[in-house]
Amino acid sequence: MMPTDIDPVAVRSAAEELYRSGDFYCSEAILKAIRDAFDAPFPEEIVALASGFPVGMGASGCTCGAVVGGIMALGMFFGRSAPKDKRVNRAMALGKELHDFFKENHGTLCCRSLTRGMKLGSKEHMEQCIAFTGEIAERTTRLILRELEKDSSSIRGRLRRVIGERLSML
């Protein structure tokens, strides 16, 4: 699937449904929905990497698992796998951008604070976390699309220069 065919709102809906159905928690639902939408070259088992993050990092109430799932998805596309690869800088900048987006909208990333006064698994808790899951899935998808477009533009520009140089030699 070409990135231009990907609808961030549809990715949001897919992630929300994965959570709502009980199939996956926040971080898992986001990673799976994005992986599937982009047909990313990672096995289904990659979702397991996100299984320890729901309910604020393994039910500890710390960092929101939805944000962690979004940052993991950004890493799928822009992270590094080789030592000292500078791609880590881009992944970290995008992770911070997603972090700041959520914090700006909700005041904190602390799951304990976000769910204060809610009973785990209650209707109120589920509705809020499903909404966070969708919000982060959509925002992460938009970030990925934006960055892939930048890469595409950069590649097109380089190709034009190379082709122009080659043509001028004729």
C-alpha positions as CSV (number, residue, x, y, z in Angstrom):
1,M,0.0,0.0,0.0
2,M,1.3,3.4,-0.9
3,P,1.4,5.9,2.0
4,T,-0.9,8.2,0.1
5,D,-3.6,5.5,0.4
6,I,-3.4,5.5,4.2
7,D,-6.2,7.3,6.1
8,P,-5.1,8.4,9.6
9,V,-8.7,8.4,10.8
10,A,-9.2,4.8,9.6
11,V,-6.0,3.8,11.5
12,R,-7.5,5.6,14.5
13,S,-10.7,3.6,14.2
14,A,-8.8,0.3,13.7
15,A,-6.7,0.9,16.8
16,E,-9.8,1.9,18.9
17,E,-11.6,-1.3,17.7
18,L,-8.7,-3.5,18.6
19,Y,-8.8,-2.1,22.1
20,R,-12.6,-1.9,22.4
21,S,-12.9,-5.6,21.4
22,G,-10.5,-6.7,24.1
23,D,-8.2,-8.2,21.5
24,F,-5.3,-5.9,22.4
25,Y,-4.5,-3.1,24.9
26,C,-3.5,0.4,24.0
27,S,0.2,0.1,23.0
28,E,-0.4,-3.2,21.3
29,A,-3.5,-1.9,19.4
30,I,-1.5,1.1,18.1
31,L,1.5,-0.9,17.0
32,K,-0.7,-3.5,15.2
33,A,-3.0,-0.9,13.5
34,I,-0.1,1.0,12.2
35,R,1.9,-2.0,11.1
36,D,-1.2,-3.4,9.3
37,A,-2.1,0.0,7.7
38,F,1.4,0.5,6.2
39,D,1.9,-3.2,5.5
40,A,5.2,-2.7,7.4
41,P,7.8,-5.4,6.8
42,F,7.7,-6.8,10.3
43,P,6.1,-10.0,11.4
44,E,2.8,-10.1,13.4
45,E,4.9,-11.0,16.4
46,I,6.3,-7.5,16.6
47,V,3.1,-6.6,18.5
48,A,4.4,-8.7,21.4
49,L,7.0,-6.0,22.0
50,A,4.3,-3.7,23.1
51,S,2.6,-6.1,25.6
52,G,4.5,-4.9,28.7
53,F,3.4,-1.3,28.3
54,P,-0.4,-1.1,28.9
55,V,-1.8,0.5,32.0
56,G,1.2,2.8,32.4
57,M,4.1,0.5,31.9
58,G,3.0,-3.0,33.0
59,A,0.1,-1.8,35.2
60,S,2.4,0.4,37.3
61,G,0.5,3.6,36.5
62,C,3.5,5.3,34.9
63,T,3.9,6.6,31.3
64,C,0.7,6.2,29.2
65,G,1.0,3.0,27.2
66,A,-0.7,4.6,24.2
67,V,2.1,7.1,23.9
68,V,4.7,4.3,24.3
69,G,2.9,2.3,21.5
70,G,3.0,5.3,19.2
71,I,6.7,5.9,19.9
72,M,7.4,2.2,19.2
73,A,5.6,2.6,15.8
74,L,7.7,5.6,15.0
75,G,10.8,3.5,15.8
76,M,9.5,0.8,13.3
77,F,9.9,3.3,10.5
78,F,12.6,5.7,11.6
79,G,14.6,3.9,14.3
80,R,18.0,2.3,14.1
81,S,19.1,-1.3,14.1
82,A,22.8,-0.8,13.5
83,P,25.3,0.5,16.1
84,K,25.9,4.2,16.1
85,D,23.3,4.7,13.3
86,K,22.3,8.4,13.3
87,R,18.7,7.5,12.6
88,V,18.3,7.3,16.3
89,N,18.2,11.1,16.4
90,R,15.2,11.3,14.1
91,A,13.4,8.6,16.0
92,M,14.0,10.5,19.3
93,A,12.9,13.8,17.8
94,L,9.7,12.2,16.6
95,G,9.2,10.5,19.9
96,K,9.5,13.8,21.7
97,E,7.1,15.4,19.3
98,L,4.5,12.8,20.0
99,H,5.2,13.1,23.8
100,D,4.8,16.9,23.7
101,F,1.6,16.6,21.6
102,F,0.0,14.3,24.2
103,K,1.2,16.3,27.2
104,E,-0.1,19.6,25.6
105,N,-3.5,18.1,25.2
106,H,-3.8,16.2,28.5
107,G,-1.4,17.8,30.9
108,T,0.5,14.7,31.8
109,L,1.6,11.3,30.5
110,C,1.2,9.7,33.9
111,C,-1.4,6.9,33.6
112,R,-2.1,7.1,37.3
113,S,-2.9,10.9,37.0
114,L,-4.9,10.4,33.8
115,T,-7.1,7.7,35.3
116,R,-7.3,9.2,38.9
117,G,-10.7,8.3,40.4
118,M,-11.5,5.7,37.8
119,K,-11.8,2.0,38.4
120,L,-9.6,0.0,36.1
121,G,-11.8,-1.6,33.4
122,S,-14.8,0.6,34.2
123,K,-16.8,2.2,31.4
124,E,-15.3,5.6,32.1
125,H,-11.7,4.1,32.1
126,M,-12.3,2.1,28.9
127,E,-13.8,5.1,27.0
128,Q,-10.9,7.3,28.0
129,C,-8.2,4.8,27.1
130,I,-9.9,3.9,23.8
131,A,-10.0,7.6,23.0
132,F,-6.3,8.0,23.9
133,T,-5.4,4.9,21.8
134,G,-7.2,6.3,18.8
135,E,-5.8,9.8,19.2
136,I,-2.2,8.5,19.4
137,A,-2.7,6.1,16.5
138,E,-4.0,8.9,14.3
139,R,-1.3,11.4,15.3
140,T,1.5,8.8,14.9
141,T,0.1,7.9,11.5
142,R,0.2,11.6,10.5
143,L,3.8,11.9,11.7
144,I,4.8,8.8,9.7
145,L,3.1,10.1,6.6
146,R,4.7,13.5,7.0
147,E,8.2,12.0,7.4
148,L,7.8,9.6,4.5
149,E,6.7,12.5,2.3
150,K,9.8,14.4,3.3
151,D,11.9,11.4,2.4
152,S,10.1,11.0,-0.9
153,S,10.6,14.7,-1.7
154,S,14.2,14.5,-0.8
155,I,14.7,11.4,-3.0
156,R,12.9,13.1,-5.9
157,G,15.1,16.2,-5.5
158,R,18.3,14.2,-5.6
159,L,17.1,12.2,-8.6
160,R,16.3,15.5,-10.5
161,R,19.8,16.8,-9.7
162,V,21.5,13.6,-10.8
163,I,19.4,13.4,-14.0
164,G,20.0,17.1,-14.7
165,E,23.8,16.6,-14.3
166,R,23.8,13.6,-16.5
167,L,21.8,15.4,-19.2
168,S,24.1,18.4,-19.1
169,M,27.0,16.0,-19.9
170,L,25.4,14.9,-23.2
